[in-house]
Amino acid sequence: MLILVTGATGKVGANLIANMLQDSQWNKARIRALCHNRVPPKHDRVEISRGDIADRAAVENAMAGVTHVVHLATCKEVPETVMDVTVKGLFWLLEAFRQSPVARQFILIGGDAGIGHFFYEHDGPVTESQPHMAYPGCYALSKVLEEVMLTQFGIQYGINACCLRAPWIMEKDDFRFTLSFGDDVFGGPDWKTLVSPETAARCRAEGTVPLLRDAHGRPLKRNFVHVEDLTRAILLALDNPVARGRLYNISMDEPVDYGLVAEHLRISRGLPSIDIASDYHSNWLDNTRAKFELGWRPVYDTVKLIDTAYAYRRASDDPRKVWYPG
């Protein structure tokens, strides 16, 4: 088994490779990382294939002899490169995969941006049958195009493909920084822009957390997943015949409720909160299919996500790096 991992140095890729190298179930698997700028740590079971994913020759070289693909490489709100990375790159991967005599499975990590995230209202849990509906911006559009392309290659050529659709992926102290009123905020909303400069300064000083409210004035519910849970889902889908042609929502059992976040941090850490009004909509990804078919269970819930993030202390050799803002 030779597994090509794109986005190998990102949050998910690094955790996935580390888990595979430590798990005896995968001790015969070799890993090839397609890298453009950064490379993973050296290991005798990990080889590096350098090149731009938008370059057909580089992709074909990386795909030589590959049996399984885990496609993680992505691009955020960068119009100049998003189509090259997420559309053109995926196209060349799929083209090489379908023509390969040894390729057996293609796994794409999709995102809930393709179904609108919290920009649109839903009248119930969001299942895998939800039609695509990208919110404004090139990133969400690219996630729609990825999933559609993967599905069409399955229809056109009968390839063994699977998509794991994940919401916002957390690790280490990420979640704590999603609540920051400072310049160190991770992702969005950018809370300091939603209040006056004086209020933002006070919130930073006091450790105040935002209690985001939805368009109806209720505490907003928003989907997250911890990287450890997503990694377990990938490994359960990898080389699993049940996953052929399937789309799975990989999320926490319940979305994060900003009201619960504020209450838990008030009780556990004495932190104040501030109401933030929004036009966003609460939503709930239904992960039943992944639990039923893959036997997957998320370990992280809202309280564990909060407590882990706030308890995390970075070592001197583990600086906080955010390659993408969210």
N, C-alpha and C positions, 0 to 999 in steps of 0.2 A: 504494500500500500504506500503510495507516494501522494501526499496531500499538499496541494498548492494553497497557500494562504496569502491573500492580498490584504493590505492594511495590517501587516504583521506586527508593526511597532506601535499601533494604536492601542487604546484601552482594552478592546475586546481581543484583538489579535495577540497581544502580549500575554494576556491571561489564558487564552486558549492554548497557545504553544506551551506555556509553563505547565499547565495541567496535563497536557498530553505527554510531556516528557517525564512527569512524575507518576502517571497512572500506568500500572502494569498491564492494563487491558490494551494499551496502545504502544507497548514496548517494541513492537516490530514495525511500527509505522515510521516512515521517513517524512520529513517536512521540508518543503521548499517555500521560501518567502520571496515574493516578487516585490522588490524595493526600488524606490526612486531616489529618495534622499537619505532616510534613516534606515539602519539595519538592526535586527535583533541581536542579542548576545550570542557569542559563539557557542556552538554545541556540535558534537560529532554526528547528531541526527538531524541537524538543521543546515540546509544549504541555501545560499543566497543567489537569486537571479536578479541582476540589476537591469533596470529599464523603466521607461515611461509606459504606464498601462494603456495610454492612448496610441502607442506605437505597435502596429500589428506584428512586426518582426520580433519585438521584445516579448510580446505576449506569447507568440508561437514558440519562441525559445523556452520561455518559462513553463509552457504546457507540455513539453516533450516528456513522455513517459508518465505523466500525471494520471492517477486513477480517481482522485477526489479533489474537488475545489471547494474552498470556503471563502466566499467573496465578501470582504469587509471594507475594502477601499471605498471612500466616499469623498464628497466635497460639499462644503456648506454654502452659504450665500456668497459665492464668488462667480458672477456671471461669465467672467472671462475663461474660466476653466471647468465649470461644473459639467457641461455637456461632454467635454473631452474625457473627463474622469469617469463619470457615472453612466454615460450612455455609450459613447464610443468605446471606452475601455471594456464595459460589459459585453458589448457586441463582439469585440475581437476575442474575448474569453470564450463566449458561447460558440462562436464560429470554430475556434480551435477545438473546443470540447466535442462538438458534434462530429467532427471529422477524425477524431482520435480513435485508434483501434483499441485503446486500453481504458479510456475514460469511463467511469462507472456512476458517479454522482456529482451533482452540482448543487451547492447550498448557498443561497443568497440571504444576507441579513438585511431585511427591509426595515421600514420605519413607519410609525403611525402618522408621520407628516403626509404620507400618501392618502390618508383617509381624513385629513383635516385637523388632526390633533384636537386642540380645544377651541378652534375657530368656528366650528359649526355645532349646532344643537342636534342631539340624537334623542329619540323617544324611548330608548332602552339600551341594554348592553351592546357594545359594538363587537359583532362577530366577524368571522372571516368572509362572510357574504356581503359585507358592507361595500357598496360601490366606491371606487376611487373618487376623491374630491380634494384636490390639493388646495391648500391655502395660498394666499399671494406670496410670490417669491420663487426663485429658481430652484431652491433646494427641495421644497415639497413637490414641485413638478418632476424633478429628477427621480424622486422615490416612486412616483406613479409610473414613470417610463421604465424604470428598472423592473418592477413587478410585472408590468404588461409584457415587456420583452421576454422575460423568463417564461411566462405562461405561453407565449406564442411559439417559442422554440420547442416547448414540450408538445404543442399541437402540431407544428410543422415537421418536426424531426423525431419526436418520440423520446427525447432525452429524459433521463432520470433527474428531475430537478425538484428542489424543495425551497420554500421561502419561510424564514422565521422573521416575523414582523415584530420589532421591538419598539417600545416608547423610549423616553429619555433614559440613557444608561448611566448609572452611578457607580462610583467606587471610592474607597478611602474617605476623604473629607469633602467630596464633591457636593453632597447635599447641603452641607453647612454653607458653602459658598453660593449656592443657588438662592440663599436668603439674605445675602449681604446688601447693604445700602451703600457700599463703597465701590471703588473702581475695580475691586477684585471679584465682583459678582460673576458667577459662572452661568452663562446662558441668559435666558430672559424669562420674565420681564426685567428690564434694568430699573430696579426699584427707585434709585435716587432721582430718576427723571420723572417719576410719578408723584413726587412730593416737592415741597419747596426746598431750596438749598439748606435753609436753617433746620428744617425737619429732618432732612437726610443726615446732616451732621450730628444731630441729637441721636438719631437712630443708630448711627455707627458707634457713637460713644457709649450708648447704653446696651448695645447688643440686641436692639429691637428687631423682631422678625415680622415680616409682612403676613397679614391675614388676607389673602387675596379672595375677593368675592366675585361670583359669576354675574352674568347679565341679569339675573333675577335677585341679586343681593344676598345669595346664600354663599357660605364658604365653598370655594371652588374645589372640585375633585379633578385631579390630574394624574395621568398614568406615568409610572416610572418602573424600571427594573434594575436590579443590581447586577453588575457584570458577572458575579459568581453564578447567579441563577441563569443568566443568558448562556454562559459558557457550558453549564451542565446541559442545557437544552440542545446546544449544538452537538455535544458529544452523544447525546441520546438519539439524535436524528442521523448522525454520521454513520453511513453504511447500513442504515436501517431500512429494510424494504417497505415498512409501513409508511415511511415518509415520502415515498415516490409520488410526485405530482401534488403534494399537499402544501397548504399555507397554514401557518400556525401563529396565533397571537401569543407572544412570550412576554408576560407582564406579571406584576404582583397580583395576588388574589383580589385585592381591592385597591382602587386608586388612592393616592395620597390626598387626604382631606386637609386643606390649609387650616381649618378650624381645629382639627385634632392636633396638627403640628404646633399651633400657637398654644393650645392648652397643655400639651405635653411638655413643651419647653418652659412654660410658666411654672408648672409644678416641679419638674425635674431640675431646672437650672435657674429659676427665678427671672427668666427673661420676659420683658414686656412685648406686646404686639401692637400693631397699628393696622387698622382696616384700610385696604386698598380696593377701590371700586374698579370694575373692568367690564368690558363687553364680551369677555370669553365665556365659554360654555363648559359646564362639567361633563365629563364623559367617563366611560367605564369599559375598558377592553376586557372581553370575555376570553379567558384562557382555557376553557373547558376542553377544547379539542386536543390541545397539547397534553393536558393531564390525562385524558382518556386514551389517546392513541400512543403517546410516547412514554407514559408513566412518569411524566415530569411533575415536580412539585416545587414551587418557589419557596425558598427559605426565608427571604426577607419580607417583612410587612412594614407598615409605616413606622412603628415604634423602633424596630430594629434598625431601619434605615436611618432614623434620626440619631439614635444613641450611638451607633457605629461611627457616623460622621463626626459627631461632636466629641467623641472619645479619641478619635484618631490623632496621633502626634507624629509628625513627619520627622524622619531621621535627617541628619545633615546631608546625607548622600541621596536624599529623595526629595529634591525640590519640586514644588508644584509647577507643572508645565501643562498648559492648555493649548494643544495644537489647533483645536477648533473650539469656538466659543460655546458650543452647546451640543 
